[in-house]
Amino acid sequence: MIPGRTPSQTVGPFYAIALCRETQSEVVPGGSLRIAGHVLDGAGEPVADAVVELWQADKGGTRWGRCGTDATGRFEFKTEKPASMADEAPSVDVIVLARGLLKHLVTRIYFPDEPSANAADPVLSSLEPRDRETLVATEADGGLSFDIRLQGEKQTVFFAL
C-alpha cells in the first residue's frame, strides 16, 4: 500500500488554510527594540501568508517569537539585542515558512551598529560583500528594518542545516 502525500510533499493549496495567525511577536517581554520587515517573492511582490519566527539566546535561555505576515507581507517583532556568542557577532536566527516552500528557510539578522563584530563574524566574513548586505538590518523609524527576499537579484542568504 502506498501512503498518501503529506503537506511537505506537495505545495498546496492548503497552506493558507492551515496557517496559524496566532502571533507571539514579543520575543523578549517588554523588549524595546522593534524589528519589522516584509517577506517578498522573486518579483518583489509581498507574500501575504508567510510565517516568520525569530529565535535568540540570552542569559534567560532561548527565546522565540512568531508572526504571520499581513496583506503587504509585513511582520514585526519586539525584542532586545542579544549578546555576542563566542566569536560571533550579535544576531537573531530567522525561520521562514510560506506557500510553495517544501521546507522552511533559515537565515540570520545582524545588527547595523556592530561593524567591528560583524566584520569578524565567521559566518558573515565567509560571504561575498553583496550577500553580507542581505543579512544586516538597517535602521528605520526608531527600530530596525529587515526584508526577506525569497528569490531574485537581492535574495536573502539562506543557510542549509
Sine and cosine of phi, psi and omega as CSV:
sin_phi,cos_phi,sin_psi,cos_psi,sin_omega,cos_omega
0.00,0.00,0.73,-0.68,0.01,-1.00
-1.00,-0.05,0.82,-0.57,0.01,-1.00
-0.93,0.36,0.41,-0.91,0.04,-1.00
-0.94,0.34,0.31,-0.95,0.01,-1.00
-0.96,0.27,0.54,-0.84,0.04,-1.00
-0.97,-0.22,0.25,-0.97,0.03,-1.00
-0.83,0.56,-0.50,0.87,0.00,-1.00
-0.97,0.24,-0.17,0.99,0.00,-1.00
-0.98,-0.20,-0.19,0.98,0.03,-1.00
-0.75,-0.67,0.35,-0.94,-0.10,-1.00
-1.00,0.10,-0.51,0.86,0.00,-1.00
0.39,-0.92,-0.30,-0.95,0.51,0.86
-0.99,-0.10,0.27,0.96,-0.17,-0.99
-1.00,0.05,0.00,1.00,-0.04,-1.00
-0.86,0.51,-0.77,0.64,-0.03,-1.00
-0.91,0.42,-0.50,0.86,0.00,-1.00
-0.92,0.39,-0.64,0.77,-0.06,-1.00
-1.00,0.00,-0.02,1.00,-0.05,-1.00
-0.89,0.46,0.81,-0.58,0.04,-1.00
-1.00,0.06,0.91,-0.41,0.00,-1.00
-1.00,0.06,-0.01,1.00,0.04,-1.00
-0.90,0.44,0.79,-0.61,-0.11,-0.99
-0.94,-0.35,0.71,-0.70,0.13,-0.99
-0.81,-0.59,0.95,0.31,-0.14,-0.99
-1.00,-0.03,0.01,1.00,0.08,-1.00
-0.99,-0.12,1.00,-0.08,-0.06,-1.00
-0.92,0.39,-0.75,0.66,0.07,-1.00
-0.92,-0.40,0.91,-0.42,-0.02,-1.00
-0.79,0.61,0.77,-0.64,-0.02,-1.00
0.97,0.25,0.20,0.98,-0.03,-1.00
-0.84,0.54,0.60,-0.80,-0.04,-1.00
-0.96,-0.28,-0.03,1.00,0.01,-1.00
-0.98,-0.21,0.83,-0.55,0.04,-1.00
-0.98,-0.18,0.79,-0.61,0.12,-0.99
-0.89,-0.45,0.87,-0.49,-0.02,-1.00
-0.73,-0.68,0.41,-0.91,0.03,-1.00
-0.08,-1.00,-0.21,-0.98,-0.01,-1.00
-0.75,-0.66,0.52,-0.85,0.19,-0.98
-0.99,-0.16,0.83,-0.56,-0.08,-1.00
-0.83,-0.56,0.57,-0.82,0.03,-1.00
-1.00,0.07,-0.12,-0.99,-0.06,-1.00
-0.89,0.45,-0.42,0.91,0.02,-1.00
-1.00,-0.04,0.05,1.00,-0.03,-1.00
0.99,0.13,0.17,0.99,0.01,-1.00
-1.00,0.07,0.53,-0.85,-0.01,-1.00
-0.93,0.37,0.56,-0.83,0.12,-0.99
-0.98,-0.20,0.97,-0.24,-0.17,-0.99
-0.99,0.16,-0.14,0.99,-0.05,-1.00
-0.78,-0.62,0.58,0.82,0.06,-1.00
-1.00,0.01,0.30,-0.95,0.13,-0.99
-0.83,-0.56,0.76,-0.65,0.02,-1.00
-0.90,-0.44,0.74,-0.67,0.08,-1.00
-0.88,-0.48,0.64,-0.76,0.12,-0.99
-0.93,-0.37,0.69,-0.73,0.03,-1.00
-0.77,-0.64,0.74,-0.68,0.07,-1.00
-0.50,-0.87,0.48,-0.88,0.04,-1.00
-0.97,-0.26,0.61,-0.79,0.12,-0.99
-0.51,-0.86,-0.09,-1.00,-0.06,-1.00
-0.88,0.48,-0.33,0.94,0.03,-1.00
-1.00,0.04,-0.02,1.00,-0.02,-1.00
0.91,-0.40,-0.39,-0.92,0.03,-1.00
-1.00,-0.05,0.76,-0.66,0.00,-1.00
-0.87,-0.50,0.46,-0.89,0.00,-1.00
-0.51,-0.86,0.31,-0.95,0.09,-1.00
-0.55,-0.84,0.36,-0.93,-0.02,-1.00
-0.68,-0.73,0.67,-0.75,0.02,-1.00
-0.58,-0.81,0.81,-0.59,0.15,-0.99
-0.98,0.20,0.55,-0.83,0.02,-1.00
-0.98,0.19,0.44,-0.90,0.04,-1.00
-1.00,-0.03,-0.21,-0.98,-0.05,-1.00
-0.88,0.48,-0.39,0.92,0.02,-1.00
-0.99,-0.11,0.12,0.99,-0.02,-1.00
0.98,0.18,0.20,0.98,-0.11,-0.99
-0.99,0.10,0.60,-0.80,0.13,-0.99
-0.73,-0.69,0.33,-0.94,0.03,-1.00
-0.44,-0.90,0.64,-0.77,0.03,-1.00
-0.75,-0.66,0.44,-0.90,0.18,-0.98
-0.89,-0.45,0.76,-0.65,-0.06,-1.00
-0.41,-0.91,-0.22,-0.98,0.16,-0.99
-0.78,-0.62,0.47,-0.88,0.04,-1.00
-0.93,0.37,0.80,-0.61,0.02,-1.00
-0.96,0.27,0.32,-0.95,0.08,-1.00
-0.97,0.24,0.28,-0.96,0.09,-1.00
-0.91,0.42,0.54,-0.84,0.07,-1.00
-0.90,-0.43,0.87,-0.49,-0.01,-1.00
0.78,0.63,-0.87,-0.50,-0.03,-1.00
-0.99,-0.16,0.27,0.96,-0.03,-1.00
-0.99,-0.17,0.50,-0.86,0.08,-1.00
-0.95,0.32,0.39,-0.92,0.08,-1.00
-0.85,0.53,0.71,-0.70,0.00,-1.00
-0.40,-0.92,0.27,-0.96,0.05,-1.00
-0.83,-0.56,0.74,-0.67,0.06,-1.00
-0.99,0.15,0.60,-0.80,-0.06,-1.00
-0.79,-0.62,0.71,-0.70,0.11,-0.99
-0.88,-0.48,0.71,-0.70,0.00,-1.00
-0.85,-0.52,0.77,-0.64,0.10,-0.99
-0.84,-0.54,0.69,-0.73,-0.02,-1.00
-0.32,-0.95,0.29,-0.96,0.05,-1.00
-0.85,0.53,0.57,-0.82,0.01,-1.00
1.00,0.07,-0.20,0.98,0.05,-1.00
-0.99,-0.13,0.84,-0.55,0.02,-1.00
-0.98,0.18,-0.37,0.93,0.07,-1.00
-0.68,-0.73,0.42,-0.91,0.04,-1.00
-0.92,0.38,0.36,-0.93,0.06,-1.00
-0.95,-0.31,0.55,-0.83,-0.03,-1.00
-0.82,-0.57,0.74,-0.67,0.06,-1.00
-0.57,-0.82,-0.16,-0.99,0.01,-1.00
-0.66,-0.75,0.42,-0.91,0.17,-0.99
-0.92,-0.40,0.83,-0.56,0.12,-0.99
-0.97,-0.25,0.33,-0.94,-0.13,-0.99
-0.99,-0.17,0.70,-0.71,-0.08,-1.00
-0.94,0.33,-0.31,0.95,-0.02,-1.00
-1.00,-0.03,0.32,0.95,-0.01,-1.00
-0.81,-0.58,0.80,0.60,-0.10,-0.99
-0.87,0.49,-0.64,0.77,-0.01,-1.00
-0.93,0.37,-0.73,0.69,0.01,-1.00
-0.90,0.43,-0.64,0.77,0.02,-1.00
-0.90,0.44,-0.65,0.76,0.00,-1.00
-0.90,0.43,-0.52,0.85,-0.02,-1.00
-1.00,-0.02,-0.18,0.98,-0.06,-1.00
-0.90,0.44,0.77,-0.63,-0.05,-1.00
-0.90,0.43,-0.51,0.86,0.01,-1.00
-0.96,0.28,-0.80,0.60,-0.02,-1.00
-0.88,0.47,-0.67,0.74,-0.06,-1.00
-0.94,0.35,-0.26,0.97,0.04,-1.00
-0.99,0.11,-0.11,0.99,-0.06,-1.00
-0.98,-0.20,0.39,-0.92,0.13,-0.99
-0.91,0.41,0.50,-0.87,-0.03,-1.00
-0.79,0.61,-0.67,0.74,-0.02,-1.00
-0.93,0.37,-0.49,0.87,0.07,-1.00
-0.96,0.27,-0.61,0.80,0.05,-1.00
-0.83,0.56,-0.66,0.75,-0.02,-1.00
-0.83,0.56,-0.55,0.84,-0.07,-1.00
-0.95,0.31,-0.19,0.98,-0.05,-1.00
-0.96,-0.29,-0.12,0.99,-0.02,-1.00
-0.97,-0.23,0.85,-0.52,0.02,-1.00
-0.91,0.41,0.28,-0.96,0.09,-1.00
-0.88,-0.47,0.45,-0.89,0.03,-1.00
-0.98,0.21,0.70,-0.71,-0.01,-1.00
-0.34,-0.94,0.75,-0.66,0.12,-0.99
0.78,0.63,0.68,0.73,0.04,-1.00
0.97,0.26,0.18,0.98,0.03,-1.00
-0.58,-0.82,-0.47,-0.88,0.03,-1.00
-0.86,-0.50,0.56,-0.83,0.06,-1.00
-0.91,-0.41,0.71,-0.70,0.00,-1.00
-0.54,-0.84,0.97,-0.22,0.05,-1.00
-1.00,0.01,0.61,-0.80,0.01,-1.00
-0.94,-0.35,0.93,-0.38,0.00,-1.00
-0.98,-0.22,0.88,-0.47,-0.11,-0.99
-0.96,0.26,-0.45,0.89,0.00,-1.00
-0.47,-0.88,0.06,-1.00,0.14,-0.99
0.99,-0.14,-0.12,-0.99,-0.11,-0.99
-0.86,0.52,-0.65,0.76,-0.02,-1.00
-0.96,-0.28,0.57,0.82,-0.02,-1.00
-0.81,0.58,0.71,-0.70,0.09,-1.00
-0.90,0.44,0.60,-0.80,0.06,-1.00
-0.96,0.28,0.78,-0.63,0.07,-1.00
-0.89,-0.45,0.52,-0.86,-0.09,-1.00
-0.95,-0.31,0.63,-0.78,0.13,-0.99
-1.00,0.05,0.75,-0.66,0.01,-1.00
-0.96,-0.28,0.00,0.00,0.00,0.00
